[in-house]
Each structure stands twice: as structure tokens, then as C-alpha cells.
Amino acid sequence: MASLITEASLRSRISEFLAAHDPASAGRLAFLRARFDAGLAWVHFPEGLGGLGAGRALQPVVDEAFAAAGAPDNRPGRIGIGLGMAAPTVLAHGTPEQRARWLRPLWTGEEVWCQLFSEPGAGSDLAGLGTRARRDGDDWVLDGQKVWTSMAHVARWAILLARHDPSLPKHAGLTYFVLDMTAPGVEVRPLRQLTGEAEFNEVYLTGVRIPDEHRLGEVGEGWKVAQTTLMNERVSIGGGALPREGGMIGVLAKAWRDNPARRTPGLHDTVMRLWVRAEAARLTGLRVRQQLAAGAPGPDGSAVKLSFATLNQQISAAELDLLGDEGLRRDSWAMGRPEEVDFTGRDPGYRYLRAKGNSIEGGTSEVLRNIIAERVLGLPAEPRVDTRVPWKDLPR
């Protein structure tokens, strides 16, 4: 089917759709639902699941055409975890019934998703997590605590990794679930961040029941399924499609052009080097997205995400150096619960503080360097003495 979809035929489909669904008069949700049903949501997904079975390289054609027509978007800053992590995992490992139930309201933004992976004692060593999942008839009963969960306070669903058998080695005893965040026993508590906001959360699970039909993959295949999520997460955070001077480097370039009196030779050299590095990272992200089009993402996504985190922090610091005292001002110290993840928005002080989290979320920079060393460069792996020991016997 992919070979039958050309850019010309795709543009024709878009024109026909827009002629039948005027963005100016159609209701936002009705428009998004119709766009999904027409296969013009994510065109590389299969027909009937928001796509046309086309090549991923055609997605920008769709997005740009709808943006030019003034069509409503699905608020990607609000549903980024669903789009970048949950959807590829459901597509790869879900049953036909699971795909049909979850993918459409995920893409339209009717249902927000979050990710329940990290725990207080299992962040960088995710496979060491301790949240228990016990089988009880047709259900699973979960008890445990998750942490650093973005958007849990507005999420309806969560992708979740739990331990079903503590007698097995840590990677083998895991199973992957989809959790209804409105289920009894789910408690969400805010975590206040450096920015003053509480975008992150900790989530407590006490006797939470999950039907077995909400399990993704086979029992014991949790680590395998989680790899799909993690690889897509790193690409979605660091390898998103950007135009030249998109993202943080565009903010810095604009500040440089708008403040000629603050320019110095040293800052000129810094801005130039960061611009070149950002452009190299953007083009590398393009190559990684092409890998996605050919199948599952590989470890190269870790390099893209590592570069994203490092660059964001250096760029935001350079912006403060350029703006001086003006850059330290904040319009407001919002203490609320944001409903969208915003890496680049608001004022320079916010960007500088928010960028600090980029080296933690989606895999810490230290872990990503290990992945790059071992799986990209082929360097010897670090000694690991706990991979064959039953999880229950590991020191904690």
C-alpha cells in the first residue's frame, strides 16, 4: 500500500478532505476525528488506525498542509507522551482491539497519556523496579510507587511497567500494562520543580486492579515491550522534525538579532558554534526519523536525545549571558499545574531552568552515554553482576 501513496496523491486527498471539512466551521473535535478516520493523522500508520500505510517521510506534507489551512491541531504539547511513546508501543504490541480502542482518542487529544516507569529506587536502573503485579483471576492487582511522571494529573491512561515474578532476574520478571488513571487506588501527588511549577508527579498504586485485557505483550515480555517505548521516547524528545533555526536555537538567534548592543566577540563565537551544532543535530534527527520509517528505532536515538539535552542547556545559558540582568527577570513564578510540556516557551529565565530537566527525562545523559558506547561504538560493556540473580535476592 505504501508504494501507492505518492506526494501528489496525498495532496489530492488532503484537498478533498479540506473541501468537505472546512476548518473554520467544523468543530475542533469533529474535525480531528474526521481527519483520523481519513488516514490523515499519522500517514505511516495502517489504514483504519489513522494512517494510509504510507512512508513516514510524507508526514510533513500532511502537517504543513493542515497548518496552512488553519486547521486545529491536537495540542501535541499536551499529548506528547501519548503520541511519541504510547502510540508506537500500542501499535507494535497491542491487539487489534487495543489499537482500535486507544489510538483514535489518543491522537485527537480526547485522552491524555502518561508514563509510569521510574520509581524512587529504579530510575537509571529501570529494570530494578519493584512495583508488584499479582494475578487475581482475570485481573492483576498492583501495589507500588512511581515518580517523575509528567502530566499524570491530567492523564486518563498510563503505560506501566511492573514486576510479576520477583524470583526471576530483574529483566525477566517484568510485564507491561495500560492503566486507567481513574481506577480506585491510584493517587497522584505533585512534585514542585525548579521552575516553580508542578509538571511532574509521584503516583501511588494501592491495590489497583488492571484487567488482563489491558496487558501489552505476553506475561514476562515487559522489558521487550518497554524497549519499544524507550527508543521511541528518545527520538520523540530529541529528534522531532524541526525547520532550520527551530527550537531553542531559534530563540537564541532571535535574541542575538534583536539585541545588537549586547553582542560581544566572545558571545558571537559561542552563538555561531551553537548554531552549527544545532543544525548538525537537526540533520542527524532527520536521519534517525528515516530509520523509524524503515522499522523500529535503534540506539542512535540515544545520541540525538543526549545532544538535545546538552544543546538546550548550553543555548539557554548563552541566552542569559547575552541578555544579562534582563534575562533573569520572570514574568511570573507560576506555581500551578501546567497541562502542556513546554521546552522553549515563556521567558529566558524559565527556559534556563526548564532545560535542566532535559538531561534527566527520557533517560539520563549518563545512561545514554553508556548506550552509545556499547551499542553504537561497540565498546566493551560495563561489568554487570546482577543480570542473572533473582530480583528478590538483589540488595536494595
ROLO-657328 format. One line per 2 residues: for each residue x, y, z of C-alpha. Coordinates in nm, 3 decimals. Layout:
REM residues N
X:Y:Z  ...;
END
This chain:
REM residues 396
0.000:0.000:0.000  0.287:0.237:0.082;
0.405:0.232:-0.280  0.063:0.354:-0.399;
0.073:0.671:-0.189  0.273:0.944:-0.361;
0.309:1.305:-0.256  0.079:1.410:-0.538;
-0.192:1.160:-0.444  -0.158:1.256:-0.080;
-0.201:1.627:-0.156  -0.510:1.538:-0.357;
-0.655:1.350:-0.058  -0.584:1.646:0.167;
-0.754:1.889:-0.073  -1.061:1.666:-0.095;
-1.076:1.636:0.282  -1.048:2.012:0.338;
-1.317:2.076:0.079  -1.552:1.851:0.274;
-1.444:1.966:0.621  -1.399:2.342:0.648;
-1.163:2.412:0.942  -1.334:2.747:1.001;
-1.678:2.598:1.057  -1.620:2.240:1.170;
-1.597:2.181:1.542  -1.246:2.113:1.665;
-1.305:1.760:1.792  -1.525:1.662:1.499;
-1.257:1.787:1.260  -0.980:1.590:1.432;
-1.188:1.272:1.444  -1.267:1.303:1.074;
-0.901:1.364:0.993  -0.804:1.050:1.184;
-1.071:0.843:1.010  -0.949:0.970:0.672;
-0.600:0.836:0.742  -0.450:1.184:0.763;
-0.340:1.172:1.126  -0.011:0.979:1.111;
0.007:0.862:0.749  0.262:0.586:0.814;
0.019:0.401:1.045  -0.202:0.131:0.891;
-0.535:0.211:0.731  -0.813:0.225:0.987;
-0.572:0.340:1.259  -0.525:0.700:1.149;
-0.295:0.628:0.858  -0.264:0.519:0.498;
0.028:0.281:0.524  0.242:0.547:0.354;
0.604:0.638:0.416  0.685:0.841:0.726;
0.863:1.095:0.506  0.521:1.213:0.385;
0.403:1.319:0.730  0.543:1.675:0.698;
0.339:1.718:0.379  0.022:1.649:0.578;
0.113:1.860:0.878  0.219:2.160:0.669;
-0.096:2.146:0.454  -0.330:2.140:0.752;
-0.137:2.416:0.928  -0.157:2.633:0.615;
-0.532:2.577:0.604  -0.570:2.698:0.962;
-0.685:2.359:1.083  -0.689:2.288:1.458;
-0.405:2.075:1.589  -0.427:1.809:1.858;
-0.223:2.007:2.113  0.094:1.799:2.088;
0.246:1.971:2.392  -0.036:1.821:2.598;
-0.039:1.472:2.447  0.327:1.430:2.358;
0.372:1.118:2.573  0.079:0.954:2.401;
0.196:1.050:2.053  0.566:0.975:2.097;
0.565:0.678:2.335  0.228:0.514:2.393;
0.104:0.508:2.033  0.411:0.335:1.881;
0.405:0.080:2.163  0.034:0.005:2.126;
0.081:-0.024:1.750  0.377:-0.262:1.785;
0.249:-0.482:2.068  -0.124:-0.423:2.106;
-0.407:-0.649:1.999  -0.646:-0.532:1.725;
-0.899:-0.449:1.997  -0.645:-0.245:2.195;
-0.539:-0.049:1.889  -0.900:0.025:1.795;
-0.986:0.137:2.150  -0.690:0.358:2.230;
-0.528:0.508:1.921  -0.809:0.733:1.795;
-0.885:0.922:2.122  -0.511:0.936:2.188;
-0.442:1.118:1.861  -0.740:1.352:1.885;
-0.635:1.450:2.237  -0.955:1.330:2.398;
-0.749:1.108:2.628  -0.413:1.215:2.769;
-0.148:0.952:2.846  0.140:0.941:3.094;
0.429:0.702:3.156  0.465:0.506:3.482;
0.816:0.363:3.459  1.061:0.527:3.702;
1.048:0.461:4.076  1.230:0.612:4.375;
1.472:0.317:4.371  1.470:0.245:3.999;
1.538:0.538:3.770  1.857:0.488:3.576;
1.833:0.116:3.657  1.477:0.083:3.534;
1.484:-0.297:3.530  1.531:-0.290:3.908;
1.180:-0.155:3.967  0.972:-0.304:4.247;
0.606:-0.225:4.175  0.430:-0.563:4.210;
0.166:-0.705:3.981  -0.013:-1.013:4.119;
-0.254:-1.215:3.907  -0.605:-1.247:4.052;
-0.838:-1.426:3.813  -0.894:-1.210:3.507;
-0.729:-0.910:3.677  -0.390:-0.802:3.801;
-0.353:-0.627:4.136  -0.078:-0.363:4.153;
0.097:-0.207:4.451  0.389:0.034:4.435;
0.509:0.388:4.372  0.612:0.566:4.052;
0.789:0.901:4.025  0.881:1.181:3.780;
0.555:1.124:3.592  0.484:1.415:3.360;
0.117:1.504:3.309  -0.017:1.235:3.544;
-0.252:1.495:3.691  -0.443:1.524:3.363;
-0.390:1.174:3.222  -0.666:0.920:3.162;
-0.433:0.633:3.071  -0.079:0.532:3.162;
0.173:0.292:3.016  0.312:0.100:3.310;
0.590:-0.150:3.381  0.555:-0.378:3.685;
0.715:-0.690:3.834  0.504:-1.003:3.813;
0.768:-1.251:3.940  1.038:-1.142:4.188;
1.201:-1.487:4.173  1.324:-1.421:3.819;
1.621:-1.200:3.720  1.524:-0.837:3.704;
1.480:-0.808:3.326  1.282:-1.133:3.300;
1.021:-1.074:3.570  0.850:-0.771:3.416;
0.514:-0.730:3.245  0.375:-0.425:3.065;
0.026:-0.284:3.125  -0.203:0.002:3.035;
-0.352:0.157:3.350  -0.675:0.352:3.381;
-0.567:0.652:3.589  -0.922:0.690:3.723;
-0.917:0.342:3.880  -0.960:0.312:4.259;
-0.628:0.308:4.443  -0.446:0.548:4.208;
-0.318:0.859:4.390  -0.135:1.142:4.212;
0.076:1.387:4.412  0.254:1.693:4.265;
0.631:1.734:4.261  0.736:2.100:4.263;
1.013:2.173:4.013  1.291:2.428:3.982;
1.064:2.642:3.764  0.811:2.671:4.046;
0.557:2.458:3.864  0.447:2.101:3.925;
0.456:1.937:3.584  0.598:1.617:3.739;
0.416:1.390:3.979  0.460:1.089:4.200;
0.194:0.821:4.167  0.097:0.574:4.439;
-0.072:0.245:4.350  -0.258:0.065:4.628;
-0.449:-0.248:4.535  -0.514:-0.115:4.185;
-0.688:-0.366:3.960  -0.599:-0.388:3.590;
-0.791:-0.630:3.367  -0.569:-0.876:3.183;
-0.708:-0.741:2.856  -0.511:-0.423:2.932;
-0.179:-0.608:2.929  0.052:-0.520:2.635;
0.258:-0.814:2.514  0.294:-1.150:2.683;
0.350:-1.204:3.053  0.724:-1.169:3.116;
0.786:-0.965:2.800  0.768:-0.631:2.978;
1.130:-0.541:2.914  1.097:-0.617:2.543;
0.785:-0.402:2.514  0.948:-0.126:2.722;
1.238:-0.107:2.477  0.991:-0.002:2.207;
0.868:0.275:2.435  1.214:0.393:2.541;
1.363:0.402:2.192  1.065:0.599:2.061;
1.076:0.827:2.366  1.432:0.934:2.295;
1.357:1.008:1.932  1.036:1.195:2.020;
1.215:1.414:2.278  1.532:1.489:2.087;
1.460:1.407:1.725  1.138:1.586:1.641;
1.101:1.740:1.297  1.224:2.100:1.307;
1.288:2.364:1.043  1.625:2.536:1.030;
1.658:2.754:1.342  1.373:2.563:1.501;
1.353:2.501:1.874  1.586:2.664:2.126;
1.848:2.777:1.875  1.583:2.986:1.701;
1.507:3.162:2.029  1.875:3.240:2.081;
1.925:3.356:1.721  1.630:3.595:1.752;
1.764:3.733:2.081  2.102:3.789:1.914;
1.949:3.977:1.622  1.719:4.182:1.847;
1.996:4.298:2.085  2.288:4.436:1.878;
2.411:4.649:2.169  2.472:4.339:2.382;
2.683:4.149:2.130  3.046:4.077:2.211;
3.312:3.892:2.010  3.313:3.609:2.264;
2.938:3.568:2.250  2.947:3.585:1.871;
3.178:3.283:1.867  2.956:3.097:2.117;
2.635:3.163:1.924  2.798:3.062:1.595;
2.925:2.733:1.737  2.590:2.651:1.897;
2.407:2.729:1.572  2.632:2.489:1.379;
2.591:2.216:1.642  2.213:2.263:1.648;
2.196:2.232:1.270  2.407:1.915:1.281;
2.176:1.775:1.549  1.870:1.865:1.341;
2.006:1.682:1.036  2.102:1.382:1.249;
1.747:1.375:1.383  1.623:1.363:1.025;
1.835:1.053:0.963  1.705:0.887:1.278;
1.346:0.954:1.170  1.429:0.784:0.841;
1.535:0.481:1.044  1.194:0.492:1.208;
1.035:0.474:0.864  1.222:0.151:0.797;
1.126:-0.012:1.128  1.194:0.021:1.500;
1.431:0.297:1.608  1.780:0.193:1.709;
2.027:0.315:1.971  2.115:0.617:1.756;
1.811:0.785:1.910  2.004:0.797:2.238;
2.268:1.015:2.073  2.003:1.251:1.939;
1.840:1.285:2.278  2.177:1.338:2.452;
2.264:1.613:2.205  1.920:1.771:2.256;
1.969:1.790:2.633  2.324:1.926:2.615;
2.242:2.182:2.349  1.929:2.309:2.522;
2.123:2.376:2.841  2.411:2.547:2.660;
2.179:2.753:2.440  1.964:2.872:2.732;
2.280:2.966:2.924  2.411:3.162:2.624;
2.079:3.347:2.602  2.115:3.459:2.964;
2.475:3.566:2.900  2.352:3.776:2.609;
2.059:3.937:2.790  2.234:3.998:3.121;
2.011:4.118:3.406  1.712:4.137:3.172;
1.733:3.765:3.116  1.695:3.690:3.486;
1.353:3.850:3.509  1.049:3.627:3.518;
0.706:3.748:3.417  0.564:3.531:3.691;
0.666:3.245:3.913  0.374:3.024:3.820;
0.306:2.772:4.094  0.031:2.593:3.906;
-0.009:2.254:3.739  0.066:2.305:3.368;
-0.129:2.096:3.121  0.134:2.109:2.848;
0.508:2.034:2.840  0.690:2.346:2.719;
1.064:2.328:2.649  1.103:2.664:2.478;
0.820:2.892:2.580  0.778:3.190:2.808;
1.076:3.395:2.925  1.453:3.326:2.926;
1.466:3.251:3.298  1.204:2.979:3.258;
1.387:2.827:2.961  1.715:2.819:3.151;
1.561:2.640:3.449  1.339:2.404:3.249;
1.630:2.291:3.031  1.798:2.141:3.339;
1.540:1.864:3.330  1.629:1.769:2.972;
1.929:1.567:3.089  1.707:1.356:3.318;
1.380:1.294:3.133  1.375:1.026:2.867;
1.687:0.861:3.008  1.963:1.035:3.197;
2.259:1.160:2.998  2.488:0.921:3.188;
2.282:0.618:3.085  2.260:0.740:2.727;
2.638:0.770:2.709  2.665:0.404:2.814;
2.415:0.302:2.545  2.605:0.497:2.279;
2.938:0.349:2.391  2.815:-0.010:2.389;
2.556:-0.026:2.110  2.674:0.241:1.867;
3.052:0.248:1.913  3.089:-0.119:2.008;
3.298:-0.052:2.318  3.318:-0.317:2.593;
3.015:-0.326:2.817  3.034:-0.228:3.181;
3.055:-0.528:3.416  2.706:-0.627:3.529;
2.681:-0.882:3.807  2.308:-0.859:3.877;
2.150:-0.966:3.549  2.124:-1.338:3.634;
2.043:-1.306:4.003  1.677:-1.334:4.113;
1.542:-0.984:4.172  1.432:-1.075:4.526;
1.794:-1.152:4.618  1.939:-0.823:4.498;
2.048:-0.573:4.766  1.826:-0.267:4.790;
END
